[in-house]
Amino acid sequence: MILQALLLTLRLAAVVCVALLVISLPLSYWLATTRWRAKFVVEALVALPIVLPPTVLGFYVLVAIGPLSSFGRWYHALTGSSLAFTFRGLVVGSVLYSLPFAVQPMASAFASVDRQILDASAILGASRWRTFWKIMLPLGLPGVLTGMVLSFAHTLGEFGVVLMVGGNIPGATQTVSILIYDQVQALNYAVANQTALLLLAICFVLLTTLYGLSRNRKSAVWGWR
């Protein structure tokens, strides 16, 4: 039971991490380099999951991907299945919920890259694409690593969003956090304690590794040194 929930949670966190890497790299680069005056609106939208109650976000995601929505009907017509109360639905909700934890450290790292280096690259004839891959990304790698570790750890501990979007289906959508809640509701504190300690240990190891790497690289992402 614990192993099944743990494997599903790790799988969810890994898939979300890959999806966030694909989404966050271009978004973070744009936020760090654009001179659009209204970019604060995008920054606010990205940061919204940090302050929004998870149940609120989960509810609206469920409504958006449910069978009664236009997107839900389109998805059902295309695939013959629903996103609600499935692992794929969990991925959608988790990506939205963990987005700021990936974007903010990446954007901060990209914004801290010396503009003179980027200007020199442009003068030498390098395209923006080449400048990003050869200069921006290597120099901003600590921020990218920070974003990936934080989003992975954040996904491990999700509760409200995954419960609203995925429900509580063992082997399909029951993550570790939901299993802990279930065991507490059933007054099975021994299993709840074992599961909680396991999740605590995994998150502690991840964050300890992140802080260690940040110190070794003398990273100043989010003010860490």
N, C-alpha and C positions, 0 to 999 in steps of 0.2 A: 504493500500500500504506500509506504513512505517512498520506496525506490521508484515506483511508478510515477508518483507526483513529482519527485525530484527530477527524473529524467525528462518529463514533459516541461517542467519549468526551465531547465537548462536548454532544452531545445528551443523553447520560446525565446529565451534571452539571446541565444545565438542568432536566430533568424531575425529578430528585431535589430540586433547590432549590425548585421550585414545591410539590412534595409536602411537603417539610419545613416550608415556610412555613405551609401549611394545618394541619399537625400541631403545629408548635412554638409558634405564637402562643397558642392556648388552653392548651396544656400549661404553657408558661412563665408565663402569667398566673396559672394555678392554683397553681403552685409558689411564685410570688412573693407570693401573697395568702392562701393557705390557712393555717389555724391547726391543721390536723390534725396530731397529734403524731407519727404514723407516716409523715409525708411523706418522711422520710429513706429509706424503703424504695423509694419511687418514684424519688427522686434517685439512689440506688445503681443501680437498674435502667437508668436513662437513661445513667448514666456508665459502665456495664459495658463497652461496646465500646471505651472508651479503653484499658483494661488487658487486655482479653481478646485472645488471639492471633486475627488475622483468619481463619486457617484453621479455628479452632474455631467462630467465629460462622458462617462460610461453610458449614461442615459441617452445623450444626444447621438453618440456613436451607434448605439443600438437602434435608435429611431432611423438614423441615416442608412444603415445597412439592412434593416429589417425588411420583411417581405411586402410591407405596405408602402414602402418608399419607392420612388422612381428608380433609384440606383439598385435597390433590392430586387425589384421586378426585372430590371435589365440583367442583373447578374444571374438570377434564376433562369431566365430565358436562355442565357448564354451557356451556363454550366449545368443547369438542372438541379442545382442545390442552393442552399442559403448560406450567407456568411454568419448570420446570427447563431450563437451557441455552437460555434465550431472553432477549431484551432486557428483557421485563417482569420476569423473574426477577432480572436484574441490578438493576432499579429497587428491587425489594423488599429485596434484600440491602444495597444502597447506602444506602437510607433508614435502615435499622436501624443500619448502621455509622457513618453521619454524624450520627445524631440528637443525640448530646451536643454536637457542635460547633455546632449550631444552638440547642439549648435553653439551654445554660449561659450564654452571653452575653446572650440575651434575658431569661432569668429574673433575672440580675444587674441588668440595666438596669431592668426593671420594679420590682424590689425597692428600687432606689435612689430611686425617685420619692417625693417628700415626702408623707408620709401626711396632713399638714394640708391639702394641696391636694385630695386625694381625699375627705377628710372634709368639706371645704367644698362640694365638688361634690354630695355626698350630702345635705347640709343644704339646698342650693338645689333639691333635688328631682330631680336627674339620676339616671337609672337606671344600674346597673353597666355595662350595654352602652354607653350613651352616654358614661359616664366613661372607659371603656376607649378608645373611638375618638377622643374629643375631647381627652383629657388623657394617659392612660397611654401610648398608642401614639406620639403625637408626641414626648413626652419620652423615651420608650425607643427611639426610632428608631435612634440610633447602635448600640445593642445588637442590634437586628433586622438592621441592615446588616452588622454584624460576623458574626453567625450565618450569614447568607446567603453572604457571601464565603468564610468559613472552610469551610462545608459544600461549596460549589462547588469550591474548591481541593482539599479533602480527597478529594472524589469523583474528581477528575482523576488523583490519584496512587494510587488503590486498586489492590491487586494480589491479595492472598490471598482476599478475599471474592468478587471478580468471577471469579477463576479457579475457585474451588470451585463457585459457583452457576451460572456461565455457560459454563465451559469455555473453549475457545479456537477459536471459529468465526469465520473472517475475514468481515467484513461484517455479522455478527450479534451476536457477543459479544466479539470481539477488541478490547480497548481499547489505548490507547497503552502502558500499563505492561506488558501482556502481550506486545505486539509487541516491546518492548525485550528482554524475557526471551527471546523466541523467537530474535531475531537474535543475542543473546549465545550461546545454545545452539548456533546454527548457525555460530558463530565469524565472523559478519558484523558486525564491530565498527564499521565505517564507518556503516552504516545505524542501528545501535544508538546510536551517538554522536549522529547527526543527530536522531534521535527524542528522545533524552534531553535534548539541548540545547533543543529546541523546547518540551518539557514544562517544563523548568527556567525558560525565559524567560516562559512564560505564568503560571506560579505566582508568579514573582518580581514580575511586573507587578501581579497581583492583590493580593498582600500589600503591595506598596509603595503601591498606591492605598488599601488599607484603613488602613494606618498614617498616611498623609497625611490622610485624611478624619478619622480619630480625633483627630489632633493639631489639625486646624483646628476641630473641634467641641469641643475640650478634653474629650474623652470620658475617663471613668475606668473604662470597662468592662474587666474583668480587670486592673485596675491600670495600664492604658495611659494616658499623658498626652502 
